[in-house]
Amino acid sequence: MSDFENKPAWFDGKYVLLKDANINIRTHALQYGTAFFGGLRAYYNKNKNNLYLLRLEDHHTRLRQSARILQMHWAMPYDEFRDITVNLLRQGEWRQNCYLRPFIYKSELTMSPRLHNVEDKFALYAIPLDDYLDTKRGLKAAVSSWVRISDNQIPARAKASGGYINSALAKSEALENGFDEAIFLDQRGFVSEGSAENIFIVRNGRLITPGIASAILEGITRRTVLSMAKDMGIECEERDVSRTELYTADEVFFSGTGAQIAWIESIDRRKIGDGSIGPITRKLQDTFFRFAAGEIEQYMHWLTPVY
């Protein structure tokens, strides 16, 4: 058993050991995918001996929005959410980079794939995590044969658990074909996102990313990248991106809480640029990791210190 299994989780309204935070196999969310989740990062700064949560209030806001979409009745105030999250990390004595998974799920032991009139509950746990995707080397990506589900099917902006079957199909296809990650097209044929990441391209010094109408998650790291780029004087554009623009881009990278900023070396076995990390991607990646560790005063308002 991993050491973190003996650290606290928030489950059924109280702190318990993660290994004891278990549900009945009849739970509605397990049977029907009636849950949604978030992903939080906390970065440890050894020199400051502190752990910093990234954009905690923004994650809370997105959870509240997801609850409205999926007819959940989660109305936890931000202050309570913040205190539960910070205390969970303090009690677990976390002093390393970690990932936190808050989620709200339909908890009744009932049959019927519906959203209304089914009790829901909130849970939260943390695991150690450095890189989800390798940020030090270029990734090999492929456009998936699977199409991104649309907002009128299972809305990506809600981070609905059931919708991640779509992601899993694309991710497995990519890995089993020798790639690191998949890239979805939306139902119109435009670029959407990765299996669990937003995507950016750079063309002629301009940073471009698919707009929110492309069946994407409204990523918090995506928003962070756009803000940092604008602060750097980089022109940014949110618009439809054609598949072939991926091949002709000067730089391409993924962004996300898990992915952080991970650059892409090739797509569909076509080299991107000169096959090395581009200057804009490198600058954004370096700035991201510095601010996440509490090293840039300009962005300290995005961080919540744990200790």
N, C-alpha and C positions, 0 to 999 in steps of 0.2 A: 504494500500500500504506500502511495506517495505521502511525503511529509505533510503536504498541504491539505490532505484529507482530514487531518487532525486540527486544522484551523477553523475558525468560526464561519458559519454561513447564516444568512437571515432566512428563516423558513417558518411559515405558519405563525408569523407575528412575534418571533423571538430568535435569539441567537442559539444555534445548536452546532455541533461539530458537522462539518461538511459530509462526513461519511454516514451521518445519521439523518441527513436531509433527503428522505426518500418518499416516493408517492406510490399509491395503489395502482396496480396495472389496469384497473377500470377507469382511471382518471380521464375525464373528457378530453383534455389537451393531448394526452398520449394516444387516444384512439383517433382523434380527428384533426390534430395539428392546430387546435384552437388556442394559440398562445402567440405572444410577440415578445421580442427581447431587444435589448440594447447591448452595446459593447463599449466598455470604458477602459482607458489606459491610465496607469499610474507609473511614473518614472522616478527612480531613486537617484538622488544626487549624493554621492559618498562624501564629497567635500562639505556639503551643507548638512549632511546627516538628516536628510528629509526626503519625503516621498510626496510627489506632486500629481494630483488628479487633473486630467485635461478636460476643460470645458464641461464641468460637471452640471452646471445649470442648463446648458444647451441639451445635454443628454436627457435631463429630467423633462424639459419641454417636449422633446421628441417622443418620449414615452407617453406623455399626456396626450399628444396628438394621435399616436397609434391607438391609444385606448378609445378615443372617439370614433376612429374608423372602424374598429372591431367590436364596438358596443360593449366595451369593458367599463367598469365603474371604479376605476382606479383614480382617486382624487387626492393622493398623498401630497401634502404641501412640500415645496422645495426644501425648506429648512429641515423637515423631518427626514426626507430622502438623503440630504447631505449628512445629517448626523448619523443615520444608520450606516451609510457608506464609510464615513471617516472612522467611526468607532469599530466597524468590522475590521478595518486595516490595522487600527491601533491594537485591538485585542489579539489579532493574529501576529502582531509584532513584525509586520511586513517591512523589510528593508531590502527590497530588490524590485526590479521591473515586474509588473504584474498586470493581468487583464481581469476585469470584473464583468460579470454577466448578470445584469438585472433583467428579470422577466416577469411577465404577468400571464397567468394561465388559467383556463377554465378548470376548476378543481373538483367539480361534482363527479360522483360515480354514477353517471347517467348515460343513457343511449339516446342519440338524436343529434345529427350534425347541424346544430344551430348556434347562434351567438346570444340571443336574448334569453333572459330569465335563467341563466346558468351562473352560479357563483364563480367569482374569480379571486385569485390570491396573488400576492407579490413575493418573490424570492430573489436572493442575491448571493453570489459566491465569487471568490477570487481564485485565480490560478497563477503560477509563475509563467511569464512569457517575455521573451526578448523578441526575436524575429518570427513572424508568422510566414511571411515570404522573405527570402534572402534579399536584404537591402544592399549587400556588398558586391554582388555580381549581377550581371544582366540576366533577366528572365527570358525564357523562350515561351511565347504565347501563341495561341491559335484561335482563329475565329471558330466558334462552336457551330455544329450542325443543329444544336438546340436553340430555339428562339426564346428571347426573354418574355416572360409572361407580362401581360399588359396591366395597366392600372384598373381596367374593367374586369380583370380576372382575379388576380391576387395582387393587391397593390404593394409594390416594392417599398414605398415610403413608410409603410406600417411595420416593416421587418417582421412579417407574419411567419411563424415557424413553418407552417405547412408549405409556404412558397419556396422554402429552401430545398425541396425536392428538385425543383428546376435548376438550382445552383449545383446540387450534388450530381445531377446527370451530366452537366457541362464540365464540372471539375474532373470527374472520373474519366470522361472521354478524353480530356486533355492529357491527364497524367498517363493513362494507358496507351496513348499515342506518342509518348515521349516528350511532352511539353510540360511546362511548369504551371501554366494557368490558361484559363479559357477567356475569350472575349465574346460577349453576347451581341447579336444584332437585335433590334426591336422588331415588332411585327410589321413595320414599314420598310425594314431593310437598312435602317441607319444604326450606327454604333450605339450601344446602350452602356454597358459596364462590364467588369469582370464577373467571375462567379460570386464574389463577395467584396468587390472593390469598385470604386469609381475609377475612371480613366481620363487621362489628359494627354494631349498631343501638343507639340511645339512646331509651328511652321513660320518661317521668316521672322523669328523673334517674338511671335505672338503666342500666348498660352490659350489653348482652346479645349473646351470640355463639353460633352453632350448636355443639352438643357434638360430641365426636369420633366419635359414631356416625352423623353426617350425611355420611359419606364425604369428610371433609376431610383436608387435610394438617395434621398436628400442628405448626403453625407456631411457629417460635422467636420471631418478632416478635409473633405472637398472644400467646404466653406473656408476652413483655415488656410488652405493652399491659395485660394483666390484672394483672401485678405493679405497674406504675406506677399504675394506677387504684386498686388497693387501698391503695397508699401515700397516695394523695390522699383516701382516705375515700369513694371512689365505690363504690356497691354493684354487684357483678358477678354475672352469671348465665350459665351454660352450659346451654343447653336447645334443644329443637326450636323453630324459628322458622317461622311460616307466611308464605306469600308476601305476603298482604295486610298483615302487620305491617311490611313494607318501606315500604308506601305511607303508613302511619299513624305511622311513626317520627318523632321529633323531629330525629334526626340519624342518618346512616349513613356509614360509612367503610370502606375497604379497609385491610388491613395485610399486610405481607410484606417480605422482604428487598429485593426489587425495588421494590415499591409504597411501602415505608416506611409512612407514614400519609397516605392520600389520601382527601379527603372527597368525598362524592357529592351533587350538586345535585339530580338527578332520576333516577327509575327508571320505565321504561316511560312516559316523558313526563309523569309526575306529580311535581310539585315536592315535595322533602323539606323539612319545616319551612317556614321563610320563604325557602328557596332560597339561604341563605348558610351559611358554616361555623358550626357550633354551638359553644357554649362548652366543652363537654367535649372535643369533637374538637380544638378549637384548643389547649386546655391540654395534652392528650396529645401532640399534634404538636409543640408548642413544647418540651415536656420531652424528647421523643424526640430531636430534633435537637441539643439542648444536651448531653444525656448522651452521644450518639454521638460528639460532637466532644471529649469529655473535659472537659466544663465542669461536671459535677455530681459531687461527691465521693462521694455516696451510691451511685452506680452505677458507680464505677470498677472494681469487681470483675468487671463484665461485659466489660471492655475489655482487649485485649492490645496494648500499644504496640509498634510496629515498630522505632522508633529509640530 
